[in-house]
Amino acid sequence: MADLLSPKGEDIIRELEAGKLPQMVDWFDPFVLGMVAVRTLISSTIGEYADQRPMQEAADGDRDMSVVIRRHDFSTIDLEKGEVLPPDADRNNPYCPTDKDYDKATKDDRMLFDSRKVRRLKLDKNAFWVDFIADLGDGFEATYAMAYLLARPELQVLAASRREAPVKLPAGQILIFGGDLAYPNATEEEYRTRCLNPYDWAFPFTWDPKDPEKQEPKRELFFIAGNHDWYDGLAAFSNQFCYEASAVGGWRCRQQRSYFALKLPHAWWVWGVDVALGDSLDVAQRHYFQAISETVHPGEKVVIILHAPDWFKHEYKALAMISQLARKNGEVCAVLAGDLHHYSRYETDDPEPKLHLITSGGGGAFAHPTHDQKDEIHVREDALSVKSSDHVPKRSKRSFLGRRAPEGLVRFRAKQFYPTKNQSRLLALQNLFLPLHNRRFALFMGVVYMIFAWVFQIAVADPIVAIKNAQHVAIKMQCRSEFPDDTAAAGDCTAVRTSAVDRKLVELTTPPDAAASAKTATAAKDELNMGFKNLLVDVEKQGGWWQYLWGVLGVQFAPDRVLSGMLASPAFFFLVAGLWIGLVQYAEIDLATQWIRWAVKLTIGTAHTAAHLTVLLATNSLLAIIYNFFAESQHFIVKLFGTCLYSFLMIVIGGILGAFVFGIYWVLTSLLFGMHQDSFSALGIRNYKNFLRMKFEPDQLTIYPVALDKVPGRMGWKENKTGSGSLIEPKQELRPRLIETPIVIKRAPFVAPI
């Protein structure tokens, strides 16, 4: 394998086409499910006691809060050159090296100081550009495609309407990662392979000690943590991004905590908040933003960034707290989030000023549905520190299913979804082919079906065979103990006694007349012929084969057969009970009234369980012929072959049918009730990616939601042979487009207080 720590384009292409670079995570792979379950359990218990946010504060070299709050101050503009001074290039910022620092520095450090004095961030006609992307570290192709777009000096983006001309968008001078930087578990290895490598290769930076302009990257990177970053208590995230990384590709990384407050040119703010796995701000983070809020002047506007769209939660303490701090002197104009891997935008009904709630989690992970999203949501006043609209009644009438709307709500209406709801519904239909694109999940379902079938077949469907086999083994061991030195005598003993047991079982399980007629081989043959004649007569009486088979199936799949089996076999009872409880719990119902919610869960979970048991009984009825045929043999090899064949066929057929049942369940519940977003994780859709490009001007903020409908596959890339820029590039030019008309947030030009 090539050394991909410092690769060439041809090395990356070779590894990519060989399938050795990370692919979209198969979330329903049993091993992935188990690993995520264990890490989730650890993070929800031990992780709460290993919160890295206080450790970040302790490891921070600066303790003076008046200095810390200036760490990310990008508000100083060099008017002559039309450039923004980063904190370490601004002489008025405590992070800029002083003359004393320069005099004491070594020769190499002086070169770094010189580079910081000259490095600037570009302004585009007095506008400052910032990019936001979230949920990015999944399959290589999707993650790299988005990194490739972000790295371009300028993007030509198709307009939202075909009637309009394409738009040219300069690259963001600051890039913000909105959490979940690697999947499924954010280890340092996953960070490297799924996040750092794609961004390093899309926007490589070559350090040149002789050229001050090439000693540090020209753009800046900031980040917050997502739920996957928190699975180990934020340890790997902190080590990788807060303590070790100084740059990711051509983006410089100077952040020391998992949250930040950026002061941008023209008196705009961007606050990135880390609410951990729950809904909390640690003490250090609260103190940080409280200190920041004191520096916000009236008239300044704040964009808040969370990892998840907390406005959908029943409780949103962290959102309320950070909003109140931002509104102490300033005004929140937009809240951005990821976590849900689609694009959606809600805005208030009030004419001005509007508040926008934007979810943009299309940075590289699988696409989430949008057809399950509400067209209207209500958020408490205190959560966003805004006043409720006049048309929202203080005491609303009782709504559907007896739910009463609480007082003090702010109404938000959906303005745009990406992918569209119709596209999302069509994508949901792909779960009908679940066994084809989730083979490991189908294999897991086959193993589960095989376990159920074995217990059912041995203890319920044909207990006589189970009793006969058990008695044969016991007799064989007894005869060997009686004739330890005489193999022939032990064999004769076994044959005589097993024949006696078989005759006794026939007498106990066969009607008297049939038992009497079974005394001779000739009588048995005659009865077999008579059985076929009787079968044909029964078929004719019941109106043909279809009616006859329907009657047989009615007996095979009768509910009392399953219930009788559960009473007869404790093992089968606990298996069925566990399946039923698990599927009832799995049903996602979001209703306020508890008794109605549980009634619906019981109904859907029971129907899902019945579907699996029906398929299980049908498969077992067919394969029981094989089982019973080989079980009658006296030879060990024949029995072993029959057992293996039965198990193999049950795993294969049961796995395909079981996964198919799950796929149908997901399609129906998703399309009809908007349930189970996790069903899209099984699809692993790498298309429909998106990010936000924001333009900050003195009198307005313009947000451009950029979409990439189709991501090239592993064969859709080629080496970049120009020697500069991205190491690999798409064979066909990517076609980014605007999801909707740019969102414009206006304000009066800000005049700083004297």
Secondary structure, 3 states (H helix, E strand, C coil): CCCCCCCCHHHHHHHHHCCCCCCCCCCCCHHHHHHHHHHHHHHHHHHHHCCHHHHHHHHCCCCCHHHHCCCCECCCEECCCCEECCHHHCCCCCCCCCHHHHHHCCHHHHHHHHHHHHCCEECECCEEEEEEECCCCCCHHHHHHHHHHHHCCEEEEECCCCCCCCEEEECCCEEEECCCCCCCCCCHHHHHHHHHHHHHHHCCCCCCCCCHHHCCCCEEEEECCCCCCCCCCCHHHHHHHHHHCCEECCEEECCCCCCEEEEEHHHEEEEECCCCCCCCCCHHHHHHHHHHHHHCCCCCEEEEECCCCHHHCCCCHHHHHHHHHHCCCCEEEEEEECCCCCEEEEEECCCCCCCEEEEECCCCCCCCCCCCCCCEEEEEHHHHCCCCCCCCCCCCCECHHHCECCCCEEEEEEEEEECCHHHHHHHHHHHHHHHHHCHHHHHHHHHHHHHHHHHHHHHHHCHHHHHHHHHHHHHHHHHHHHCCCCHHHHHHHHHHHHHHHHHHHHHHHCCHHHHHHCCCHHHHHHHHHHHHHHHHHHHHHCCCHHHHHHHHHHHHCCHHHHHHHHHHCHHHHHHHHHHHHHHHHHCCCCCCCHHHHHHHHHHHHHHHHHHHHHHHHHHHHHHHHHHHHHHCCCCHHHHHHHHHHHHHHHHHHHHHHHHHHHHHHHHHHHHHHCCCCHHHHCCCCCCCEEEEEEEECCCEEEEEEEEECCCCCCCCEEECCCCCCCCEEECCCCCCEECCCCEEEECCCCCCCC
